[in-house]
Amino acid sequence: MASFLSGILSLFSGSAKADAPAVTAEPQVHGDCVIHASPIREGSQFRLAGRIEKDVGGEVFVRNFIRADVFTSMEEAVDCTFRKARQIIDQNGPSLFSDGEKSRNA
C-alpha cells in the first residue's frame, strides 16, 4: 500500500521517470560520423543528449554529450540534439577523435 501511494505521489512531483533516457530517434549521418539523439526525460521535460560515433580503422569511437538545454517535447529535443551534434562535428573537425580515446564526453 505504501509503495502504491509513493508511486502516485511521484507522478505528481515529476520524479517518476526523472533522468530516465527517452526513446532514441533514428540515427543521422553527418560527414563520416553517425549521430544518435537520445534526450533524457526529466519530469515533463527532455534534456538535450546524444552521442557521435565514428569508425576509425575498424574501431568505433564514441563522443557522448549532454547539454543544459531542456525542451517540452521530445521531437524538439531530438531536432536540437541533431543540430548540436552537427555543430560539434563541424567546429571540432578531425580533432574530435584525434586523442585516441575510444569513448569520452564531448
DSSP file (Angstrom, degrees, kcal/mol; ACC not computed):
  #  RESIDUE AA STRUCTURE BP1 BP2  ACC     N-H-->O    O-->H-N    N-H-->O    O-->H-N    TCO  KAPPA ALPHA  PHI   PSI    X-CA   Y-CA   Z-CA
    1    1 A M     >        0   0    0      0, 0.0     4,-2.1     0, 0.0     5,-0.2   0.000 360.0 360.0 360.0 -40.4    0.0    0.0    0.0
    2    2 A A  H  >  +     0   0    0      1,-0.2     4,-2.5     2,-0.2     5,-0.2   0.890 360.0  50.6 -66.1 -38.7    2.8    2.4    0.8
    3    3 A S  H  > S+     0   0    0      2,-0.2     4,-1.9     1,-0.2    -1,-0.2   0.856 108.2  53.6 -68.6 -32.5    4.6    1.8   -2.5
    4    4 A F  H  > S+     0   0    0      2,-0.2     4,-2.0     1,-0.2    -2,-0.2   0.934 110.9  45.7 -63.7 -46.0    1.3    2.4   -4.3
    5    5 A L  H  X S+     0   0    0     -4,-2.1     4,-2.5     1,-0.2    -2,-0.2   0.895 112.0  50.5 -65.7 -40.5    0.9    5.8   -2.5
    6    6 A S  H  X S+     0   0    0     -4,-2.5     4,-2.1     1,-0.2    -1,-0.2   0.854 108.9  53.3 -67.2 -32.2    4.5    6.8   -3.2
    7    7 A G  H  X S+     0   0    0     -4,-1.9     4,-1.2     2,-0.2    -1,-0.2   0.903 109.9  47.2 -65.6 -41.4    4.1    5.9   -6.9
    8    8 A I  H  X S+     0   0    0     -4,-2.0     4,-1.3     1,-0.2     3,-0.3   0.927 112.6  49.3 -64.7 -45.2    1.0    8.2   -7.1
    9    9 A L  H  X S+     0   0    0     -4,-2.5     4,-1.7     1,-0.2     3,-0.2   0.879 106.9  55.2 -63.3 -37.8    2.9   11.0   -5.3
   10   10 A S  H  X>S+     0   0    0     -4,-2.1     4,-1.1     1,-0.2     6,-1.1   0.806 101.4  59.4 -68.0 -27.4    5.9   10.6   -7.6
   11   11 A L  H  <5S+     0   0    0     -4,-1.2    -1,-0.2    -3,-0.3    -2,-0.2   0.902 109.5  42.8 -63.9 -39.9    3.6   11.1  -10.6
   12   12 A F  H  <5S+     0   0    0     -4,-1.3    -2,-0.2    -3,-0.2    -1,-0.2   0.787 113.8  50.5 -77.8 -27.6    2.6   14.5   -9.3
   13   13 A S  H  <5S-     0   0    0     -4,-1.7    -1,-0.2    30,-0.0    -2,-0.2   0.637 106.6-125.1 -85.0 -13.5    6.1   15.5   -8.3
   14   14 A G  T  <5S+     0   0    0     -4,-1.1     3,-0.3    -5,-0.2    29,-0.3   0.559  81.6 110.8  84.4   7.5    7.5   14.6  -11.7
   15   15 A S    > < +     0   0    0     -5,-1.1     3,-0.6     1,-0.2    -4,-0.2   0.389  43.3  96.1 -96.9   4.7   10.1   12.3  -10.3
   16   16 A A  T 3  S+     0   0    0     -6,-1.1    -1,-0.2     1,-0.2    -5,-0.1   0.895 106.4  12.5 -62.0 -39.9    8.7    9.0  -11.6
   17   17 A K  T >  S+     0   0    0     -3,-0.3     3,-2.0    -7,-0.2    -1,-0.2   0.011  87.7 154.3-126.4  28.3   10.9    9.0  -14.6
   18   18 A A  T <  S+     0   0    0     -3,-0.6    24,-0.2     1,-0.3    23,-0.1  -0.338  75.3   4.4 -60.6 137.1   13.4   11.7  -13.8
   19   19 A D  T 3  S+     0   0    0     22,-1.1    -1,-0.3     1,-0.2    23,-0.2   0.591  94.2 139.7  63.4  13.9   16.8   11.1  -15.5
   20   20 A A  E <   -A   41   0A   0     -3,-2.0    21,-2.4    21,-0.8    -1,-0.2  -0.727  60.0-109.6 -84.9 134.5   15.4    8.1  -17.5
   21   21 A P  E     -A   40   0A   0      0, 0.0    19,-0.2     0, 0.0     2,-0.1  -0.357  31.5-133.2 -62.8 141.4   16.5    8.0  -21.1
   22   22 A A        -     0   0    0     17,-2.6     2,-0.2     1,-0.2    24,-0.0  -0.350  41.3 -71.1 -83.2 172.2   13.8    8.8  -23.6
   23   23 A V        -     0   0    0     -2,-0.1     2,-0.2     1,-0.1    -1,-0.2  -0.458  57.7-123.4 -63.8 133.5   13.2    6.7  -26.7
   24   24 A T        -     0   0    0     -2,-0.2    14,-0.2    14,-0.1     2,-0.1  -0.489  19.6-129.6 -82.6 153.2   16.0    7.3  -29.1
   25   25 A A        -     0   0    0     12,-1.6    12,-0.2    -2,-0.2    -1,-0.1  -0.428  39.6 -75.1 -92.5 169.5   15.4    8.5  -32.7
   26   26 A E        -     0   0    0     -2,-0.1    11,-0.2     1,-0.1    -1,-0.1  -0.452  60.2-108.2 -62.3 135.4   16.8    7.0  -35.9
   27   27 A P        -     0   0    0      0, 0.0     2,-0.3     0, 0.0     9,-0.2  -0.251  30.1-147.1 -65.8 155.2   20.5    8.0  -36.3
   28   28 A Q  E     -B   35   0A   0      7,-2.1     7,-3.8    -3,-0.1     2,-0.5  -0.904   7.9-130.8-120.7 152.6   21.6   10.5  -38.8
   29   29 A V  E     +B   34   0A   0     -2,-0.3     2,-0.4     5,-0.2     5,-0.2  -0.881  23.1 176.8-104.3 133.5   24.8   10.7  -40.8
   30   30 A H  E >   -B   33   0A   0      3,-2.4     3,-1.9    -2,-0.5     2,-0.3  -0.947  66.1 -43.5-136.3 114.0   26.9   13.9  -40.9
   31   31 A G  T 3  S-     0   0    0     -2,-0.4    55,-0.0     1,-0.2    59,-0.0  -0.518 123.0 -27.0  64.4-126.7   30.1   13.7  -42.8
   32   32 A D  T 3  S+     0   0    0     -2,-0.3    23,-0.5    -3,-0.1     2,-0.3   0.079 122.5  92.0-105.9  22.8   31.8   10.4  -41.7
   33   33 A C  E <   -BC  30  54A   0     -3,-1.9    -3,-2.4    21,-0.1     2,-0.5  -0.832  65.4-140.0-116.2 154.0   30.0   10.4  -38.3
   34   34 A V  E     -BC  29  53A   0     19,-2.8    19,-2.9    -2,-0.3     2,-0.5  -0.964  18.0-152.1-112.9 128.8   26.8    8.8  -37.1
   35   35 A I  E     -BC  28  52A   0     -7,-3.8    -7,-2.1    -2,-0.5     2,-0.5  -0.871   8.0-167.8-106.0 130.0   24.7   10.9  -34.7
   36   36 A H  E     - C   0  51A   0     15,-2.9    15,-2.3    -2,-0.5     2,-0.5  -0.973   8.5-154.8-116.5 118.7   22.4    9.3  -32.2
   37   37 A A  E     + C   0  50A   0     -2,-0.5   -12,-1.6    13,-0.2    13,-0.3  -0.815  23.0 162.6 -92.5 127.3   19.9   11.5  -30.4
   38   38 A S        -     0   0    0     11,-2.4   -14,-0.1    -2,-0.5   -16,-0.1  -0.519  19.8-162.5-144.1  72.7   18.8   10.3  -27.0
   39   39 A P        -     0   0    0      0, 0.0   -17,-2.6     0, 0.0     2,-0.5  -0.175  19.3-124.4 -55.2 148.5   17.2   13.1  -25.0
   40   40 A I  E     -AD  21  47A   0      7,-2.0     7,-3.3   -19,-0.2     2,-0.4  -0.858  18.0-129.5-101.8 125.5   16.9   12.4  -21.3
   41   41 A R  E     +AD  20  46A   0    -21,-2.4   -22,-1.1    -2,-0.5   -21,-0.8  -0.587  26.5 179.1 -75.2 128.7   13.5   12.7  -19.7
   42   42 A E  E >   - D   0  45A   0      3,-3.1     3,-1.9    -2,-0.4     2,-0.5  -0.845  62.9 -60.7-131.0  94.6   13.5   14.9  -16.6
   43   43 A G  T 3  S-     0   0    0     -2,-0.4   -29,-0.1   -29,-0.3   -28,-0.0  -0.550 120.1 -16.5  66.3-119.7   10.0   15.1  -15.3
   44   44 A S  T 3  S+     0   0    0     -2,-0.5    -1,-0.3    -3,-0.1     2,-0.2   0.296 129.1  72.9 -99.1   9.3    7.8   16.7  -18.0
   45   45 A Q  E <  S-D   42   0A   0     -3,-1.9    -3,-3.1    28,-0.0     2,-0.4  -0.716  70.4-132.8-119.7 170.8   10.8   18.0  -20.0
   46   46 A F  E     -DE  41  71A   0     25,-2.5    25,-2.2    -5,-0.2     2,-0.3  -0.990  14.6-143.3-128.2 126.1   13.6   16.5  -22.1
   47   47 A R  E     -DE  40  70A   0     -7,-3.3    -7,-2.0    -2,-0.4     2,-0.3  -0.696  30.0-106.8 -88.9 138.4   17.3   17.4  -21.8
   48   48 A L  E     +     0   0A   0     21,-2.4    19,-2.4    -2,-0.3     2,-0.3  -0.475  59.1 147.2 -64.3 122.4   19.4   17.6  -25.0
   49   49 A A  E     + E   0  66A   0     -2,-0.3   -11,-2.4    17,-0.2     2,-0.3  -0.984   5.6 127.5-157.6 148.4   21.7   14.5  -25.1
   50   50 A G  E     -CE  37  65A   0     15,-2.4    15,-2.6    -2,-0.3     2,-0.3  -0.964  38.3-110.0-175.1-169.5   23.2   12.2  -27.6
   51   51 A R  E     -CE  36  64A   0    -15,-2.3   -15,-2.9    -2,-0.3     2,-0.5  -0.993  10.4-144.8-145.9 152.5   26.3   10.6  -29.0
   52   52 A I  E     -CE  35  63A   0     11,-2.6    11,-2.6    -2,-0.3     2,-0.4  -0.971  19.9-167.4-117.2 129.2   28.5   10.9  -32.0
   53   53 A E  E     -CE  34  62A   0    -19,-2.9   -19,-2.8    -2,-0.5     2,-0.3  -0.911   7.7-179.7-119.7 146.4   30.2    7.8  -33.4
   54   54 A K  E     -CE  33  61A   0      7,-2.1     7,-3.2    -2,-0.4     2,-0.7  -0.987  26.6-130.6-144.9 134.4   32.9    7.4  -36.0
   55   55 A D  E     - E   0  60A   0    -23,-0.5     2,-0.6    -2,-0.3     5,-0.2  -0.755  28.5-178.8 -83.9 117.0   34.6    4.3  -37.4
   56   56 A V  E >  S- E   0  59A   0      3,-3.6     3,-1.4    -2,-0.7    -2,-0.0  -0.923  70.3 -29.6-121.3 103.9   38.3    4.8  -37.2
   57   57 A G  T 3  S-     0   0    0     -2,-0.6    -1,-0.1     1,-0.3     3,-0.1   0.861 126.1 -45.2  59.7  38.5   40.3    1.9  -38.6
   58   58 A G  T 3  S+     0   0    0      1,-0.3     2,-0.4     0, 0.0    -1,-0.3   0.356 120.7 103.3  87.9  -6.3   37.7   -0.7  -37.8
   59   59 A E  E <   -E   56   0A   0     -3,-1.4    -3,-3.6    -5,-0.0     2,-0.6  -0.885  68.7-131.5-108.8 142.2   37.1    0.6  -34.3
   60   60 A V  E     -E   55   0A   0     -2,-0.4     2,-0.4    -5,-0.2    -5,-0.2  -0.828  19.7-160.1 -94.8 119.6   34.0    2.7  -33.3
   61   61 A F  E     -E   54   0A   0     -7,-3.2    -7,-2.1    -2,-0.6     2,-0.4  -0.800   8.8-156.7 -98.2 141.4   34.9    5.8  -31.4
   62   62 A V  E     -Ef  53 103A   0     40,-2.9    42,-1.6    -2,-0.4     2,-0.5  -0.955  15.5-171.3-126.3 136.1   32.2    7.5  -29.3
   63   63 A R  E     -Ef  52 104A   0    -11,-2.6   -11,-2.6    -2,-0.4     2,-0.3  -0.964  14.9-161.5-124.9 112.5   31.7   11.0  -28.1
   64   64 A N  E     -Ef  51 105A   0     40,-2.2    42,-3.7    -2,-0.5     2,-0.3  -0.652   9.4-174.1 -90.3 147.4   28.8   11.5  -25.7
   65   65 A F  E     -E   50   0A   0    -15,-2.6   -15,-2.4    -2,-0.3     2,-0.4  -0.997  14.8-178.9-145.3 143.1   27.3   14.9  -25.0
   66   66 A I  E     -E   49   0A   0     -2,-0.3     2,-0.3   -17,-0.2   -17,-0.2  -0.996  14.4-166.8-135.0 133.9   24.7   16.3  -22.6
   67   67 A R  E     -     0   0A   0    -19,-2.4   -19,-0.2    -2,-0.4    -2,-0.0  -0.761  32.6-114.9-120.2 166.9   23.8   20.0  -22.6
   68   68 A A  E    S+     0   0A   0     -2,-0.3     2,-0.0   -21,-0.1    -1,-0.0   0.654  78.4 113.5 -74.6 -16.6   21.8   22.2  -20.3
   69   69 A D  E     -     0   0A   0    -21,-0.1   -21,-2.4   -22,-0.1     2,-0.3  -0.330  46.5-170.6 -62.7 133.3   19.1   22.8  -22.8
   70   70 A V  E     -E   47   0A   0    -23,-0.2     2,-0.3    -2,-0.0   -23,-0.2  -0.950   1.7-165.3-125.5 150.2   15.7   21.4  -21.9
   71   71 A F  E     -E   46   0A   0    -25,-2.2   -25,-2.5    -2,-0.3     3,-0.0  -0.908  26.6-133.8-133.8 156.0   12.6   21.1  -24.1
   72   72 A T  S    S+     0   0    0     -2,-0.3     2,-0.4   -27,-0.2    -1,-0.1   0.698  92.1  48.2 -84.7 -19.5    8.9   20.5  -23.6
   73   73 A S  S  > S-     0   0    0      1,-0.1     4,-1.9   -27,-0.1     5,-0.1  -0.942  72.2-138.2-123.7 146.5    8.6   18.0  -26.4
   74   74 A M  H  > S+     0   0    0     -2,-0.4     4,-2.8     1,-0.2     5,-0.2   0.883 104.9  58.0 -64.8 -38.0   10.8   15.0  -27.3
   75   75 A E  H  > S+     0   0    0      1,-0.2     4,-2.5     2,-0.2    -1,-0.2   0.912 107.6  46.3 -60.1 -43.1   10.6   15.9  -31.0
   76   76 A E  H  > S+     0   0    0      2,-0.2     4,-2.4     1,-0.2    -1,-0.2   0.896 112.4  50.7 -66.0 -39.7   12.1   19.4  -30.4
   77   77 A A  H  X S+     0   0    0     -4,-1.9     4,-2.0     2,-0.2    -2,-0.2   0.896 111.0  48.9 -64.3 -40.4   14.8   17.9  -28.2
   78   78 A V  H  X S+     0   0    0     -4,-2.8     4,-2.3     2,-0.2     5,-0.2   0.938 111.3  49.3 -64.4 -47.4   15.7   15.4  -30.9
   79   79 A D  H  X S+     0   0    0     -4,-2.5     4,-2.0     1,-0.2    -2,-0.2   0.922 113.9  45.4 -58.3 -45.6   15.8   18.1  -33.6
   80   80 A C  H  X S+     0   0    0     -4,-2.4     4,-2.6     1,-0.2    -1,-0.2   0.824 109.0  56.6 -70.0 -30.6   18.1   20.3  -31.4
   81   81 A T  H  X S+     0   0    0     -4,-2.0     4,-2.5     2,-0.2    -1,-0.2   0.928 108.6  46.4 -65.1 -44.7   20.3   17.3  -30.5
   82   82 A F  H  X S+     0   0    0     -4,-2.3     4,-2.2     2,-0.2    -2,-0.2   0.912 113.4  49.7 -62.9 -41.4   21.0   16.6  -34.1
   83   83 A R  H  X S+     0   0    0     -4,-2.0     4,-1.9    -5,-0.2    -2,-0.2   0.920 112.2  47.3 -62.9 -44.3   21.7   20.3  -34.8
   84   84 A K  H  X S+     0   0    0     -4,-2.6     4,-2.5     2,-0.2    -2,-0.2   0.891 110.7  52.2 -65.2 -40.3   24.0   20.5  -31.8
   85   85 A A  H  X S+     0   0    0     -4,-2.5     4,-2.5     2,-0.2    -1,-0.2   0.912 108.6  50.1 -63.7 -42.5   25.9   17.3  -32.8
   86   86 A R  H  X S+     0   0    0     -4,-2.2     4,-2.7     1,-0.2    -1,-0.2   0.897 110.9  50.5 -61.6 -39.0   26.4   18.7  -36.3
   87   87 A Q  H  X S+     0   0    0     -4,-1.9     4,-2.7     2,-0.2     5,-0.2   0.919 109.7  49.8 -64.3 -44.1   27.8   21.8  -34.8
   88   88 A I  H  X S+     0   0    0     -4,-2.5     4,-2.1     2,-0.2     5,-0.3   0.924 113.6  46.3 -59.3 -45.6   30.2   19.8  -32.5
   89   89 A I  H  X S+     0   0    0     -4,-2.5     4,-2.4     1,-0.2    -2,-0.2   0.936 115.0  45.9 -63.5 -47.6   31.4   17.9  -35.6
   90   90 A D  H  < S+     0   0    0     -4,-2.7    -2,-0.2     1,-0.2    -1,-0.2   0.883 115.8  45.4 -65.4 -39.6   31.8   21.0  -37.7
   91   91 A Q  H  < S+     0   0    0     -4,-2.7    -1,-0.2    -5,-0.2    -2,-0.2   0.851 121.4  36.2 -74.2 -34.7   33.6   23.0  -35.1
   92   92 A N  H >< S+     0   0    0     -4,-2.1     3,-1.4    -5,-0.2    -2,-0.2   0.766  83.2 177.2 -91.3 -27.3   36.0   20.3  -33.9
   93   93 A G  G ><  -     0   0    0     -4,-2.4     3,-1.6    -5,-0.3     4,-0.3  -0.251  68.5 -14.1  57.6-144.9   36.7   18.6  -37.2
   94   94 A P  G >  S+     0   0    0      0, 0.0     3,-1.3     0, 0.0     4,-0.5   0.731 127.4  73.4 -62.8 -22.7   39.2   15.7  -37.1
   95   95 A S  G <  S+     0   0    0     -3,-1.4     4,-0.4     1,-0.3     3,-0.3   0.683  77.2  78.7 -68.4 -14.9   40.4   16.7  -33.6
   96   96 A L  G <  S+     0   0    0     -3,-1.6    -1,-0.3     1,-0.2     3,-0.1   0.841 113.0  19.3 -59.9 -32.5   37.1   15.4  -32.1
   97   97 A F  S X  S+     0   0    0     -3,-1.3     3,-1.0    -4,-0.3    -1,-0.2   0.290  98.7  98.2-119.1   8.1   38.5   11.9  -32.4
   98   98 A S  T 3   +     0   0    0     -4,-0.5    -2,-0.1    -3,-0.3    -3,-0.1   0.590  65.1  76.1 -78.9 -10.0   42.3   12.5  -32.7
   99   99 A D  T 3  S-     0   0    0     -4,-0.4    -1,-0.2     2,-0.1     3,-0.1   0.588  99.1-125.3 -78.7  -8.9   43.1   11.9  -29.0
  100  100 A G    <   +     0   0    0     -3,-1.0     2,-0.3     1,-0.3    -2,-0.1   0.379  62.0 140.9  83.2  -6.2   42.8    8.1  -29.4
  101  101 A E        -     0   0    0      1,-0.2    -1,-0.3   -40,-0.0     3,-0.2  -0.563  46.0-149.9 -72.0 129.5   40.3    7.7  -26.6
  102  102 A K  S    S+     0   0    0     -2,-0.3   -40,-2.9     1,-0.2     2,-0.3   0.865  80.1  10.8 -69.0 -35.3   37.7    5.2  -27.6
  103  103 A S  E    S+f   62   0A   0    -42,-0.2     2,-0.3   -40,-0.0    -1,-0.2  -0.989  75.2 134.2-147.4 134.2   34.9    6.8  -25.6
  104  104 A R  E     -f   63   0A   0    -42,-1.6   -40,-2.2    -2,-0.3     2,-0.3  -0.965  52.8 -83.7-163.0 173.0   34.7   10.1  -23.8
  105  105 A N  E      f   64   0A   0     -2,-0.3   -40,-0.2   -42,-0.2   -54,-0.1  -0.674 360.0 360.0 -86.8 141.6   32.4   13.1  -23.3
  106  106 A A              0   0    0    -42,-3.7   -41,-0.2    -2,-0.3    -1,-0.1   0.415 360.0 360.0 -98.8 360.0   32.4   15.9  -25.9
